[in-house]
Amino acid sequence: MPIFKAMPGNHDNLSARRFSLDGVEVIVFVHGDDPATHGLSLTASERAVADLVEAGLGNKAIAGRLGISEPTVRKRLESAYRRLGVHSRSELALLLHERRGSS
């Protein structure tokens, strides 16, 4: 049974994206511009963090894997979100997943 949590704020320009990842059906709600219209121009360090987010790792695990601090992981994620026009880990993972599927 799906569980939905009400999102606060304005719901204008809200779209849903649906995908299956490792057999799990996921729906992500996206505000604003379609992330697919943004370029995937990330620095190597942002890309390393983003790839591990897509793989499902948390900030602590990413920091350990890359040998950096958790605050550095957060900063690189924030920068990647801005560059790609996304607002969450879920949107980031979805965008990367979609782009890999179309490559």
N, CA, C and O atoms as a MOPAC input file, in Angstrom:
PM7 MOZYME 1SCF
protein

 N      0.83900 1    -1.17600 1     0.00000 1
 C      0.00000 1     0.00000 1     0.00000 1
 C      0.88300 1     1.23800 1     0.00000 1
 O      1.71800 1     1.39100 1     0.89100 1
 N      0.71900 1     2.13100 1    -0.98300 1
 C      1.55700 1     3.33200 1    -1.03000 1
 C      1.20500 1     4.30400 1     0.09000 1
 O      0.05200 1     4.41700 1     0.50600 1
 N      2.21600 1     4.98800 1     0.55600 1
 C      2.02700 1     6.00100 1     1.58700 1
 C      2.50000 1     7.32900 1     1.01300 1
 O      3.62600 1     7.43600 1     0.52700 1
 N      1.63700 1     8.34000 1     1.07100 1
 C      1.98400 1     9.65400 1     0.55500 1
 C      1.92100 1    10.65600 1     1.68900 1
 O      1.00200 1    10.61700 1     2.50700 1
 N      2.86800 1    11.53200 1     1.74300 1
 C      2.89800 1    12.57800 1     2.74800 1
 C      2.60200 1    13.90000 1     2.05100 1
 O      3.18700 1    14.20000 1     1.01100 1
 N      1.70100 1    14.68400 1     2.61600 1
 C      1.35200 1    15.96800 1     2.01600 1
 C      2.56900 1    16.87500 1     1.99900 1
 O      3.31300 1    16.95900 1     2.97600 1
 N      2.76000 1    17.54400 1     0.88900 1
 C      3.88400 1    18.46600 1     0.74600 1
 C      3.40600 1    19.87300 1     1.06200 1
 O      2.37700 1    20.30100 1     0.54000 1
 N      4.13400 1    20.60700 1     1.91200 1
 C      3.73300 1    21.97400 1     2.22500 1
 C      4.00300 1    22.90400 1     1.05000 1
 O      4.80400 1    22.59400 1     0.16800 1
 N      3.33100 1    24.03700 1     1.05100 1
 C      3.63700 1    25.07600 1     0.06400 1
 C      2.80700 1    24.98600 1    -1.19400 1
 O      1.81600 1    24.26100 1    -1.27200 1
 N      3.24400 1    25.74200 1    -2.16500 1
 C      2.56700 1    25.88300 1    -3.44100 1
 C      2.80000 1    24.64700 1    -4.30500 1
 O      3.93100 1    24.17800 1    -4.43700 1
 N      1.73600 1    24.12800 1    -4.88800 1
 C      1.84000 1    22.93100 1    -5.71700 1
 C      1.75100 1    23.25100 1    -7.20800 1
 O      1.63400 1    22.34400 1    -8.03200 1
 N      1.80500 1    24.54300 1    -7.55600 1
 C      1.84200 1    24.92100 1    -8.96500 1
 C      3.14100 1    24.41000 1    -9.56500 1
 O      4.17000 1    24.36400 1    -8.89100 1
 N      3.09100 1    24.03500 1   -10.80500 1
 C      4.28200 1    23.58000 1   -11.52800 1
 C      4.92000 1    22.35600 1   -10.87300 1
 O      6.14300 1    22.22500 1   -10.83400 1
 N      4.08400 1    21.47500 1   -10.36800 1
 C      4.54700 1    20.24100 1    -9.74400 1
 C      4.35400 1    19.09800 1   -10.72700 1
 O      3.27100 1    18.93700 1   -11.29000 1
 N      5.38200 1    18.31700 1   -10.93300 1
 C      5.26000 1    17.16100 1   -11.81800 1
 C      5.79200 1    15.92700 1   -11.10000 1
 O      6.60200 1    16.02500 1   -10.17800 1
 N      5.32100 1    14.76800 1   -11.53900 1
 C      5.75600 1    13.51200 1   -10.94100 1
 C      6.58900 1    12.74000 1   -11.94700 1
 O      6.29200 1    12.73700 1   -13.14200 1
 N      7.61400 1    12.09600 1   -11.46600 1
 C      8.44200 1    11.22200 1   -12.28900 1
 C      8.40600 1     9.84600 1   -11.64800 1
 O      8.52500 1     9.70400 1   -10.43100 1
 N      8.24100 1     8.84900 1   -12.48200 1
 C      8.12600 1     7.48300 1   -12.00200 1
 C      9.21800 1     6.62800 1   -12.64100 1
 O      9.44900 1     6.71400 1   -13.84700 1
 N      9.88000 1     5.81600 1   -11.84700 1
 C     10.87400 1     4.90100 1   -12.38400 1
 C     11.00500 1     3.69100 1   -11.47700 1
 O     10.54400 1     3.69400 1   -10.33600 1
 N     11.63600 1     2.66700 1   -12.00500 1
 C     11.88700 1     1.44900 1   -11.24800 1
 C     13.39300 1     1.30400 1   -11.08800 1
 O     14.13600 1     1.36600 1   -12.06700 1
 N     13.83300 1     1.11300 1    -9.87300 1
 C     15.25100 1     0.96500 1    -9.58300 1
 C     15.43100 1    -0.29600 1    -8.75300 1
 O     14.93800 1    -0.38200 1    -7.62800 1
 N     16.12800 1    -1.26000 1    -9.30200 1
 C     16.33100 1    -2.54900 1    -8.63000 1
 C     15.01200 1    -3.17900 1    -8.20000 1
 O     14.90100 1    -3.72900 1    -7.10400 1
 N     14.01100 1    -3.09100 1    -9.07800 1
 C     12.72400 1    -3.71200 1    -8.82100 1
 C     11.80400 1    -2.94800 1    -7.89600 1
 O     10.71300 1    -3.42600 1    -7.58800 1
 N     12.21300 1    -1.76800 1    -7.44100 1
 C     11.38200 1    -0.95200 1    -6.55800 1
 C     10.80500 1     0.19700 1    -7.36900 1
 O     11.54500 1     0.95300 1    -7.99800 1
 N      9.48500 1     0.32900 1    -7.35500 1
 C      8.81000 1     1.40600 1    -8.06500 1
 C      8.90900 1     2.67900 1    -7.22100 1
 O      8.53100 1     2.68200 1    -6.05000 1
 N      9.41700 1     3.75500 1    -7.81600 1
 C      9.63500 1     5.00800 1    -7.10200 1
 C      8.94700 1     6.13200 1    -7.85100 1
 O      9.01700 1     6.20400 1    -9.07800 1
 N      8.27800 1     7.01500 1    -7.11000 1
 C      7.68900 1     8.21900 1    -7.68900 1
 C      8.30500 1     9.40300 1    -6.97000 1
 O      8.29000 1     9.47100 1    -5.74100 1
 N      8.84400 1    10.33100 1    -7.73400 1
 C      9.45900 1    11.53200 1    -7.18300 1
 C      8.68300 1    12.72600 1    -7.70000 1
 O      8.43600 1    12.83300 1    -8.90100 1
 N      8.29500 1    13.62300 1    -6.80900 1
 C      7.60400 1    14.83400 1    -7.20100 1
 C      8.62100 1    15.95300 1    -7.32500 1
 O      9.44500 1    16.15700 1    -6.43300 1
 N      8.56000 1    16.67700 1    -8.43600 1
 C      9.55300 1    17.69100 1    -8.75400 1
 C      8.87700 1    19.04600 1    -8.88700 1
 O      7.88500 1    19.17800 1    -9.60400 1
 N      9.40600 1    20.05200 1    -8.20400 1
 C      8.92400 1    21.42500 1    -8.33400 1
 C      9.76200 1    22.15700 1    -9.37100 1
 O     10.95500 1    21.88800 1    -9.51000 1
 N      9.15700 1    23.06400 1   -10.08700 1
 C      9.90600 1    23.95400 1   -10.97400 1
 C     10.27600 1    23.31700 1   -12.28900 1
 O      9.58000 1    22.43800 1   -12.79800 1
 N     11.39700 1    23.78300 1   -12.83400 1
 C     11.85200 1    23.32500 1   -14.13900 1
 C     12.12600 1    21.83600 1   -14.14700 1
 O     12.48500 1    21.24300 1   -13.13000 1
 N     11.95100 1    21.25600 1   -15.29400 1
 C     12.23600 1    19.84200 1   -15.48400 1
 C     13.74400 1    19.62800 1   -15.40200 1
 O     14.47700 1    20.20500 1   -16.20500 1
 N     14.23500 1    18.81700 1   -14.45900 1
 C     15.67500 1    18.60000 1   -14.34100 1
 C     16.30200 1    18.04700 1   -15.60600 1
 O     17.49300 1    18.24900 1   -15.84100 1
 N     15.52700 1    17.35400 1   -16.42300 1
 C     16.07600 1    16.77400 1   -17.64400 1
 C     16.54100 1    17.84600 1   -18.62000 1
 O     17.30900 1    17.55900 1   -19.53800 1
 N     16.07700 1    19.08700 1   -18.42700 1
 C     16.49700 1    20.16000 1   -19.32700 1
 C     17.82100 1    20.77900 1   -18.90300 1
 O     18.41000 1    21.56100 1   -19.65000 1
 N     18.28100 1    20.44200 1   -17.73400 1
 C     19.54500 1    20.98900 1   -17.24800 1
 C     20.70700 1    20.10800 1   -17.69700 1
 O     20.56100 1    18.89200 1   -17.81800 1
 N     21.84700 1    20.71900 1   -17.93900 1
 C     23.02100 1    19.94700 1   -18.34200 1
 C     23.57800 1    19.14500 1   -17.18100 1
 O     23.30600 1    19.45200 1   -16.02100 1
 N     24.34000 1    18.14100 1   -17.48400 1
 C     24.97400 1    17.34100 1   -16.43500 1
 C     26.42100 1    17.77600 1   -16.26100 1
 O     27.33000 1    16.94600 1   -16.27500 1
 N     26.63200 1    19.06300 1   -16.09900 1
 C     27.96400 1    19.61400 1   -15.97800 1
 C     28.36500 1    19.67800 1   -14.50300 1
 O     28.10200 1    20.67000 1   -13.82300 1
 N     28.99600 1    18.62300 1   -14.02200 1
 C     29.46300 1    18.57600 1   -12.63700 1
 C     30.97500 1    18.49000 1   -12.61500 1
 O     31.59600 1    17.98500 1   -13.55000 1
 N     31.56300 1    18.99400 1   -11.52900 1
 C     32.99000 1    18.80100 1   -11.34600 1
 C     33.21800 1    17.32700 1   -11.02800 1
 O     32.27400 1    16.60200 1   -10.71600 1
 N     34.45200 1    16.89400 1   -11.10400 1
 C     34.77200 1    15.49300 1   -10.80500 1
 C     34.39500 1    15.14600 1    -9.36800 1
 O     33.89600 1    14.05000 1    -9.10900 1
 N     34.62600 1    16.06300 1    -8.43500 1
 C     34.30700 1    15.77100 1    -7.03300 1
 C     32.80100 1    15.73900 1    -6.79700 1
 O     32.31700 1    14.91100 1    -6.02600 1
 N     32.05000 1    16.63400 1    -7.45300 1
 C     30.58800 1    16.60300 1    -7.34800 1
 C     30.05000 1    15.31400 1    -7.95600 1
 O     29.13800 1    14.69200 1    -7.41000 1
 N     30.61400 1    14.92300 1    -9.07800 1
 C     30.17100 1    13.71700 1    -9.77300 1
 C     30.42300 1    12.47400 1    -8.92600 1
 O     29.58600 1    11.57200 1    -8.89200 1
 N     31.56900 1    12.41500 1    -8.23900 1
 C     31.88400 1    11.27000 1    -7.37800 1
 C     30.84500 1    11.13700 1    -6.26800 1
 O     30.37500 1    10.03700 1    -5.97500 1
 N     30.49000 1    12.26400 1    -5.65300 1
 C     29.47600 1    12.25200 1    -4.59400 1
 C     28.11900 1    11.87800 1    -5.18200 1
 O     27.41200 1    11.04200 1    -4.61900 1
 N     27.75100 1    12.48200 1    -6.30000 1
 C     26.45000 1    12.21600 1    -6.93200 1
 C     26.30900 1    10.74100 1    -7.30900 1
 O     25.24300 1    10.15400 1    -7.11800 1
 N     27.36100 1    10.14400 1    -7.83800 1
 C     27.31100 1     8.73400 1    -8.21600 1
 C     27.05300 1     7.84200 1    -7.00100 1
 O     26.33000 1     6.85000 1    -7.09800 1
 N     27.64200 1     8.19400 1    -5.86500 1
 C     27.43800 1     7.40200 1    -4.65400 1
 C     26.04700 1     7.62900 1    -4.06400 1
 O     25.47400 1     6.71900 1    -3.46400 1
 N     25.50300 1     8.83100 1    -4.22900 1
 C     24.10900 1     9.08500 1    -3.83600 1
 C     23.19100 1     8.20600 1    -4.68000 1
 O     22.26500 1     7.58200 1    -4.16100 1
 N     23.45500 1     8.16200 1    -5.97900 1
 C     22.63800 1     7.33000 1    -6.87300 1
 C     22.71600 1     5.85500 1    -6.45400 1
 O     21.74000 1     5.11600 1    -6.58900 1
 N     23.86500 1     5.43700 1    -5.95400 1
 C     24.04400 1     4.05100 1    -5.50300 1
 C     23.36700 1     3.78800 1    -4.16100 1
 O     23.32000 1     2.64500 1    -3.70600 1
 N     22.83800 1     4.84800 1    -3.51600 1
 C     22.09000 1     4.67700 1    -2.27900 1
 C     22.86200 1     4.91200 1    -1.00000 1
 O     22.33900 1     4.64200 1     0.08100 1
 N     24.09100 1     5.40600 1    -1.08300 1
 C     24.88500 1     5.64500 1     0.12100 1
 C     24.46700 1     6.93600 1     0.80000 1
 O     24.05300 1     7.89100 1     0.14300 1
 N     24.57900 1     6.95900 1     2.11800 1
 C     24.32600 1     8.15700 1     2.90400 1
 C     25.58800 1     9.00900 1     2.99600 1
 O     26.66300 1     8.58500 1     2.57200 1
 N     25.45200 1    10.20200 1     3.54800 1
 C     26.58400 1    11.13200 1     3.62100 1
 C     27.78000 1    10.55500 1     4.37200 1
 O     28.92300 1    10.72800 1     3.94900 1
 N     27.51900 1     9.86800 1     5.48800 1
 C     28.62100 1     9.31400 1     6.28300 1
 C     29.38400 1     8.25800 1     5.48000 1
 O     30.61400 1     8.23700 1     5.48300 1
 N     28.65100 1     7.39000 1     4.79800 1
 C     29.28900 1     6.35000 1     3.98400 1
 C     30.04500 1     6.95500 1     2.80500 1
 O     31.12500 1     6.48600 1     2.44500 1
 N     29.47200 1     7.99900 1     2.20500 1
 C     30.14500 1     8.67200 1     1.08600 1
 C     31.44400 1     9.29800 1     1.57000 1
 O     32.48200 1     9.17300 1     0.92100 1
 N     31.38200 1     9.97700 1     2.72000 1
 C     32.57900 1    10.60800 1     3.28000 1
 C     33.67000 1     9.56900 1     3.52400 1
 O     34.83300 1     9.79400 1     3.18900 1
 N     33.29400 1     8.43200 1     4.10700 1
 C     34.27000 1     7.37300 1     4.36300 1
 C     34.84800 1     6.80300 1     3.08400 1
 O     36.05100 1     6.55700 1     2.99300 1
 N     33.99200 1     6.59400 1     2.09800 1
 C     34.44300 1     6.00200 1     0.83000 1
 C     35.40000 1     6.93600 1     0.09800 1
 O     36.37800 1     6.48200 1    -0.49600 1
 N     35.12000 1     8.25900 1     0.13800 1
 C     35.93900 1     9.22100 1    -0.61000 1
 C     37.05600 1     9.83500 1     0.22600 1
 O     37.90100 1    10.55100 1    -0.31100 1
 N     37.07400 1     9.56800 1     1.53600 1
 C     38.11000 1    10.12400 1     2.40200 1
 C     37.97100 1    11.62100 1     2.60600 1
 O     38.96200 1    12.34600 1     2.68500 1
 N     36.70600 1    12.08100 1     2.69000 1
 C     36.42100 1    13.50400 1     2.92100 1
 C     35.48300 1    13.61600 1     4.11400 1
 O     34.96600 1    12.60600 1     4.59000 1
 N     35.25700 1    14.83300 1     4.60200 1
 C     34.37000 1    15.03400 1     5.74900 1
 C     32.90800 1    15.07200 1     5.30000 1
 O     32.60900 1    15.31600 1     4.13100 1
 N     32.00600 1    14.82600 1     6.24900 1
 C     30.57400 1    14.91700 1     5.94500 1
 C     30.17000 1    16.32700 1     5.52100 1
 O     29.36600 1    16.46200 1     4.59900 1
 N     30.69400 1    17.39600 1     6.15600 1
 C     30.35300 1    18.73800 1     5.67000 1
 C     30.78800 1    18.95700 1     4.21300 1
 O     30.11000 1    19.66000 1     3.46300 1
 N     31.90500 1    18.36400 1     3.81800 1
 C     32.35100 1    18.47500 1     2.42200 1
 C     31.38100 1    17.74500 1     1.50600 1
 O     31.07600 1    18.23100 1     0.41700 1
 N     30.89500 1    16.59000 1     1.93100 1
 C     29.89300 1    15.86400 1     1.14300 1
 C     28.65800 1    16.73900 1     0.95900 1
 O     28.14200 1    16.85700 1    -0.15300 1
 N     28.17900 1    17.35700 1     2.04700 1
 C     26.98900 1    18.21400 1     1.96400 1
 C     27.21500 1    19.38700 1     1.00400 1
 O     26.33800 1    19.71000 1     0.20300 1
 N     28.38000 1    20.01800 1     1.08500 1
 C     28.67900 1    21.15100 1     0.19500 1
 C     28.68800 1    20.71800 1    -1.26600 1
 O     28.15900 1    21.42000 1    -2.12800 1
 N     29.28900 1    19.56200 1    -1.54900 1
 C     29.34800 1    19.07400 1    -2.93300 1
 C     27.95800 1    18.70800 1    -3.44000 1
 O     27.65200 1    18.90500 1    -4.61500 1
 N     27.11400 1    18.17300 1    -2.55200 1
 C     25.73800 1    17.86800 1    -2.94200 1
 C     24.96500 1    19.15200 1    -3.23900 1
 O     24.26300 1    19.23700 1    -4.24700 1
 N     25.09200 1    20.14300 1    -2.37000 1
 C     24.40800 1    21.41900 1    -2.58700 1
 C     24.81300 1    22.02600 1    -3.92400 1
 O     23.96900 1    22.53100 1    -4.66400 1
 N     26.08700 1    21.97600 1    -4.22700 1
 C     26.59300 1    22.50500 1    -5.48600 1
 C     26.03700 1    21.71300 1    -6.67100 1
 O     25.64200 1    22.29600 1    -7.68000 1
 N     26.00700 1    20.40000 1    -6.54800 1
 C     25.46600 1    19.55900 1    -7.62200 1
 C     23.97900 1    19.84100 1    -7.81700 1
 O     23.51100 1    19.90400 1    -8.95400 1
 N     23.22600 1    20.01200 1    -6.72200 1
 C     21.80400 1    20.33800 1    -6.83700 1
 C     21.61700 1    21.62900 1    -7.64200 1
 O     20.79000 1    21.69100 1    -8.55100 1
 N     22.39700 1    22.65300 1    -7.29300 1
 C     22.28400 1    23.94400 1    -7.99300 1
 C     22.59500 1    23.79000 1    -9.47200 1
 O     21.84800 1    24.27800 1   -10.32000 1
 N     23.68900 1    23.11800 1    -9.78500 1
 C     24.09800 1    22.95700 1   -11.18200 1
 C     23.07100 1    22.20100 1   -12.01500 1
 O     22.86400 1    22.49900 1   -13.19100 1
 N     22.43000 1    21.21600 1   -11.38500 1
 C     21.50900 1    20.34600 1   -12.11700 1
 C     20.05000 1    20.77100 1   -11.99900 1
 O     19.18400 1    20.22400 1   -12.68200 1
 N     19.77900 1    21.73700 1   -11.14200 1
 C     18.40900 1    22.21000 1   -10.99800 1
 C     17.50500 1    21.25300 1   -10.24800 1
 O     16.30500 1    21.18700 1   -10.51700 1
 N     18.08000 1    20.50000 1    -9.29500 1
 C     17.28000 1    19.58900 1    -8.47400 1
 C     17.30700 1    20.07700 1    -7.03400 1
 O     18.09800 1    20.94800 1    -6.67200 1
 N     16.42500 1    19.49800 1    -6.21500 1
 C     16.29300 1    19.98300 1    -4.84900 1
 C     16.44400 1    18.90300 1    -3.78500 1
 O     16.31800 1    19.18500 1    -2.59400 1
 N     16.71200 1    17.67000 1    -4.20500 1
 C     16.80100 1    16.59300 1    -3.21300 1
 C     17.65400 1    15.44600 1    -3.74100 1
 O     17.96200 1    15.37200 1    -4.93100 1
 N     18.02700 1    14.55100 1    -2.82500 1
 C     18.78100 1    13.34400 1    -3.19700 1
 C     17.97600 1    12.50300 1    -4.17500 1
 O     18.52000 1    11.95500 1    -5.13400 1
 N     16.67200 1    12.40600 1    -3.92200 1
 C     15.81500 1    11.59500 1    -4.79300 1
 C     15.80300 1    12.13600 1    -6.21500 1
 O     15.92100 1    11.37400 1    -7.17500 1
 N     15.66100 1    13.45100 1    -6.34900 1
 C     15.66400 1    14.05900 1    -7.68000 1
 C     17.01700 1    13.85500 1    -8.36300 1
 O     17.07500 1    13.58400 1    -9.56300 1
 N     18.10100 1    13.98700 1    -7.59900 1
 C     19.43800 1    13.79100 1    -8.15000 1
 C     19.60800 1    12.35500 1    -8.65200 1
 O     20.06700 1    12.13600 1    -9.77300 1
 N     19.23600 1    11.37700 1    -7.81600 1
 C     19.36000 1     9.97300 1    -8.19900 1
 C     18.50100 1     9.66300 1    -9.41900 1
 O     18.92800 1     8.93300 1   -10.31400 1
 N     17.29600 1    10.21400 1    -9.45400 1
 C     16.40700 1     9.98800 1   -10.59000 1
 C     17.00000 1    10.55900 1   -11.86400 1
 O     17.00100 1     9.89000 1   -12.89800 1
 N     17.49900 1    11.76900 1   -11.81100 1
 C     18.08900 1    12.39800 1   -12.98600 1
 C     19.26800 1    11.59400 1   -13.51300 1
 O     19.36200 1    11.35400 1   -14.71600 1
 N     20.15900 1    11.18100 1   -12.63900 1
 C     21.31000 1    10.39000 1   -13.06800 1
 C     20.86700 1     9.04300 1   -13.64100 1
 O     21.40500 1     8.57400 1   -14.64300 1
 N     19.88600 1     8.43600 1   -12.99300 1
 C     19.36800 1     7.14500 1   -13.45800 1
 C     18.77100 1     7.29200 1   -14.85800 1
 O     19.03000 1     6.47300 1   -15.74000 1
 N     17.97300 1     8.34100 1   -15.05400 1
 C     17.35400 1     8.57300 1   -16.36400 1
 C     18.39700 1     8.83300 1   -17.43200 1
 O     18.29700 1     8.30600 1   -18.54000 1
 N     19.39000 1     9.63500 1   -17.11300 1
 C     20.42600 1     9.96400 1   -18.08900 1
 C     21.25400 1     8.74200 1   -18.45300 1
 O     21.63200 1     8.57500 1   -19.61300 1
 N     21.53900 1     7.88500 1   -17.47900 1
 C     22.30100 1     6.66100 1   -17.78100 1
 C     21.47700 1     5.73100 1   -18.66900 1
 O     22.01500 1     5.05300 1   -19.54400 1
 N     20.17200 1     5.70900 1   -18.43100 1
 C     19.29500 1     4.86200 1   -19.22500 1
 C     19.16900 1     5.32100 1   -20.66100 1
 O     18.88600 1     4.52200 1   -21.55300 1
 N     19.38200 1     6.62700 1   -20.89000 1
 C     19.25100 1     7.15000 1   -22.25700 1
 C     20.58000 1     7.22800 1   -22.97600 1
 O     20.63700 1     7.64900 1   -24.13200 1
 N     21.65000 1     6.82600 1   -22.30800 1
 C     22.97900 1     6.87700 1   -22.92700 1
 C     23.25500 1     5.64900 1   -23.75300 1
 O     24.32900 1     5.53100 1   -24.34300 1

